[in-house]
C-alpha cells in the first residue's frame, strides 16, 4: 500500500494542506528553506503521515482516535513531535537530504524538547507521553515501545541496548550500554539500567549495580500494556 493511500484513512484536524503549511512556516521561521528542501518535505509528507497512522491506530490514548477513526492533530504536541521524527526519517531513508533532516530534527528539539534523531531507527509502533528531556540513542528497538519524560537510552563504550517487544520506560528511567531487555518489561520511574540483562515479563526498579528485578510478572505487564496499546 502506498503511503498516501494509508494516510487518507486518518482524520487530520484542520486539513492536510493546513498541516503542511504550518510545518513550512515553522521551518522557514527558524531556518532558511531552499526550493529543493521544500520539495523533499512535500515529497515525503504523505509517507510520514502513513507511518504515523499505522502507529497511532494501535495507541489507546484518547487523543489518537475519533469516531472510530485514527486522529492526527498537528497542535497535539506528542503527535506533532512524532510526525517531525517520521518526516525526517522518511527524508533520510528516501532522499538522503541531510540538510532537511537536520532542520526537522532541530525543529523537534526546539518545539518539544525531545531528542529523536532521524538516524535512529525507532520501531513502526511506539508511543510517548510528555517526552520533554528524553534522549533516545542508537539502540535496537522493537514494536510497542514507550517512554515518558526524562528518559535516556544511550551507549557505554560504544555498545547500545537491545529492546524486545512491549518495553515501557517510565519517567526519568535510563537504559545504557550492553543491555538485553526482554519482551514485556516495565522499567520503573527513576530506574537506571547499565550493562545488565533483564528477562522478559519483569518489573525493574533501582539503580545499577543494585537493581531490583522482579521476574515472573508477565500478567501484570500485559494488563499494563493493554491500557497503552491495541494488540489486535
N, C-alpha and C positions, 0 to 999 in steps of 0.2 A: 504494500500500500504506500502510495506517495504521501509525503508529509502534509501537503496541502489538503488532501482528502481527509486525513485523520483530524487535522486542525479544525475543519469545518464542523465537526461534531461537538466542539466545545463552545459554550456560551461565553463570549467576551464582553465584559461590561464596557459600555460605550460602543466601540467598534474596533475592528482590526486596524482600519485606517487611522483611527484616533490613537491607538496604542503605538503604532509605528511613528506617527507624527510626534507624539510625546517623547519617544526614545530619541529620535533625531534631534529634537530640540535640546534634550538633556545632554547628549553627546556634544553638540555644537556649542553649548553654553560653557562647557569645561575644556573642550579640545577643538582644534581645527579638524574638520572632516572633509576629506577630498571627495571628488566625484566617484572615484574607484572604491573608496571605503564605503561610501553611502550605497553603492551598487552591491557590495558584498553583504552589507547589513540587510538590504532588501531581498537579496537572493537567498539568504538562509533564514529569513524571518519565519516562513511557514514551517520549515523543518524544526526550528526551535519550539514553535508552538505545539507541533505534533509530539515532540518529546515531553513537553510539559503535560499535555493532555493524557498521555499514557500513564504518567506517574500520578498526576492529580486524580485520575479516575480510581486509583487504588487507595486514596487518602480519605480517612473518615472525618477529618476536620470539617466542621460545618461551613466554613468559608469556601470550600472547594467543590461544592455541588449546589445545584438549584433546580427544583422541579424535575428531579431525576436525571439531570444532565451535568456533566463536568463544567465547572465555572472558573473563569480566569478574570480576575480583577487587577488591572495594572496598578491600581492605587493600594492594593493589599501588599504590604512590604515584603512578606516572605515569598509571595508568588512572583513579584517583580524581581526580587533577588534571584530566584530560581531561573526565571526567564533570561536574565542577563548572563548567568553562567552558561545556560544551554546555548544561547546565541553565540557567545564567544567560543564555546566548544565546537559548535557546528561550523563556524567560520574557520577555526583552526584545522579541523579534520577535512573539511570540504574544499577550502580555498587557500589555506596556508598564508593568510594575510595577517602577519603578526601585529601590524600597527593597529588594525581594528580590534583584534583580540585584546591587546594591551589596554586600549581605551575602554572597552566594555568591562574588563577586569577592574580597572581603576574606578570606573563609574560605580560599580557594585560596592567597592570599598568605601567610596565617598558617601553613597546614599544609605548603605545598610551596615557598615562597619563589620563586614564579614569577608574573610579571605578564601574565596573559591576560585582557585587558579585554573585556567582553561586547559592546561596541560595535564591536570589531574583527572583521571578517568573515573568519575563518580558513577554509580550504577544507574540503570534505567529507572528503577523505582526506589526513591528515597524521599525523605521529607525533613523539615526542621521547623522549629518554633523559636521565635525571639533569638536569632543567631548572633547577636552582637558579640563581638570579640572572639569569635571562633575562627580557627585556622585548620584547614584540612589539607594535609600533605599528601605525598605521592604513595600512599598505601594501596593495597589491593582491597577493593570494596565489593560487597555483594548486595543483591536486592534487599529491600525492606530495611534499609539503614536509616537511623535517625540521629540527630544531635540537637542540642539546645545551646543556650548562651555560654560563652566562655570555654568551649570545648577545644581541645588540641589533639591533632593526630600528627605525629612527627617521627623523625628518624633518630637513631642513636648509632653513630659511627657508620652512617650510610645505609643502615638497614631499617626498613619500614614495616609496620604491622600488616597482617593479613586478616581480613574480617570475613566471617561466614555470613549466612543469611539471618535477617532479623536480629540485628545488633542495635541496641538502644543506648546511646550515650547521653546521660542526664547532665544537668548543668554543671559546668566547671570541671568535668571529668577530662582525663588525659590518657591517651594510649600512645606510647613512644617505644620505638626500637623493635627488636626481634620478638614480636608477639603473635601468636596464633590464637585468634579469638574464634571460638566455635559458633555454631548456629544457636540462635535463641538465647542470647545473653543480654542482661541488663547491667550496664556499668554505672554504678550509683553516683549520685552527686558528690563532687569533690574527690572522687577516686583517682588515683594515679597508678597506671599500669605501665611498668617498664620492663622490657625483656622478659616477659612472663607469658606462658600459655594459659588460656582459660578454656576449660572444656565446655561443650555445648550444654544448654539448659542450666546455666549458672547465674547467680547474682554476685556482683563484685563490689566490695567496699574497701576503704582504707587506702594506704599508700605503699607502693613497693619500697623496700622488700618485705614489708609486713602486711601484705594484702590479706583480706578475709574473702575467700571464695566459697560461697555456699552452693554446693552442687546439688543435682537432682531436684531442681526447681522448675522443670520444664512446664508443668501445668500452670504455674504462676506466670511464667514468661509468656506463654501462649495467650493466657487471658489478657495480659497487658497488651500484647501485640494486636489482638483483635480489636482493641479500642482505638488503635492508631491506623491500622491498615485493613483493607478488604482483601482477603486472600482468595476470593472466588475467581 
